[in-house]
Amino acid sequence: MIRNLKHLSRVFFYPAAMCGFLFTTGCITVGPDYERPCLENEVPCSYDVPAGWKIAEPGDKSGLSAWWRKFGDPGLDCLVVEATGKNFDIVAAFHRIEQARAISDRSNADLFPMLNFEPSSRRTRRSETLSNTSSNVTGRTTTNLSVPLVMDWEIDLWGKVRRELEAACAETLASIAAHRQVRLLVQTEVATQYFLLRATDAEIVIFEEALDLRRKALDLNKLRFDAGDTNEVDVSRAETELYSTNTELIQLKQFREEVENAIAVLVAKPSSGFKIPAKPLIGPPPKIPATLPCALLERRPDVAEAERIMMAENARIGVAKAAFFPALNIDAAFGLESGAIETLFNSASRTWTAGAALAAPIFHAGRNKAELKRSEARYCETVANYRATILNAVREVDDALVAGSRLAEQARAQSQTLEAANRTVELTGNRYRGGVDTYFEVVDAERTALDAQQAAVRIRSARYTAAIALIKALGGGWEACETGKE
């Protein structure tokens, strides 16, 4: 028994010692280490934003904030939370993370040896006419039973497997950032559609009130026509305004139902039977603080995703370079082998083998060189995509800031326009009742006032959209720390 143990230790000691030596000395990792590209041309040194803003390196460590609570609307809160948990695009992005993690785990497993249990049974009859075969086996039927443990291990001499693992880990982080980006896009789209719905509710209220006034005006003109105080033209104009206003009201109700259906899809519900109570949009959107302590672009998931993809392709250059160097593979097997089942488990049936194989590339017709060139070109492509993502991020922030500022000015100007239009309606009504103006002037003034009211609501809706666009452009809000998280 002691003799067998000593023999077994010799069988495994020398291959294990050689593997350990190669593993500890095989720390060479070919290929470039990742460095973030310089962004001096993409991100300006000075940025025309309110005091307190600053440019930051893209990152994805912070979680998305519950930015929708800024709007103080419980209906919006419920819809966004529901969409975050159920939207199918978000669910699909989550499962892409699981796939990426599985690939990363598989790449990590390549660092370790594989051990397989490979029992086999084989019956063989040898030909009687072979002249180059020993006479004791010619024409005989033999049995071979084998119960081995087989180890196979490719030593990572040049860091090929480590670079593959590095690329897989970077792609996992990229998929996490992509999931965050999809979640942010869905959330902001829910908010945009929700406030568009509320703005449509406000327009519907305006047109319902206008329709009621048009009915009263038609009744009044009919009474005056019957009394001989006016002509049939005024009655016809009143009817035209009534029908025209009703047509626009019907169009608004149709548009509201379409927006409602769009929200239903975002929250992963059938549009049939999905209803949101009417709630006209009033008041301005949340005000952007004068100073913003958060770092610009810090929480944008698309910037983080682009960088992680760039890191992965940088690592794959190392994988392509490792193909130019020799590959060392170690294999070993230990088990039992016999020609009969009754002797299979005897000590004399034990068998083992251990060896190493070195494969060095000599002539591959430029295959490895072409693959390296492709990897380098792919990395350059991802650098260009990363720079483009930064530029687009800066543009989106600029657009959102400009929209928010200009729409606030438009809202103030439109308020003055609406006040003047309502005053004109009052004056023309008095002049019409006094017999100074015709009903045409009244219709024109009322139409102008209705247009002004509608424009005021649409500017208000656009201000909410601009605020949401700024939140999206900054990666989920304009505050460094939110009190509420998802």
Secondary structure, DSSP 8 states (H G I E B T S, - for coil): -HHHHHHHHHHHHHHHHHHHHHHHH-----S--------TTTS-SS--S-TT-EE------S--B-GGGGG--HHHHHHHHHHHHH-HHHHHHHHHHHHHHHHHHHHHHTTS-EEEE--EEEEEE--SS-SSS-TTTTT-EEEEEEEEEEEEEEE-SSSHHHHHHHHHHHHHHHHHHHHHHHHHHHHHHHHHHHHHHHHHHHHHHHHHHHHHHHHHHHHHHHHHHHTTSS-HHHHHHHHHHHHHHHHHHHHHHHHHHHHHHHHHHHTT--STT---------S------SS--SEETTT-HHHHHHHHHHHHHHHHHHHHHHTTS-EEEEEEEEEEEESSGGGTTSGGGEEEEEEEEEE-----TTHHHHHHHHHHHHHHHHHHHHHHHHHHHHHHHHHHHHHHHHHHHHHHHHHHHHHHHHHHHHHHHHHHHTTSS-HHHHHHHHHHHHHHHHHHHHHHHHHHHHHHHHHHHTTS-S-SS-S-B-
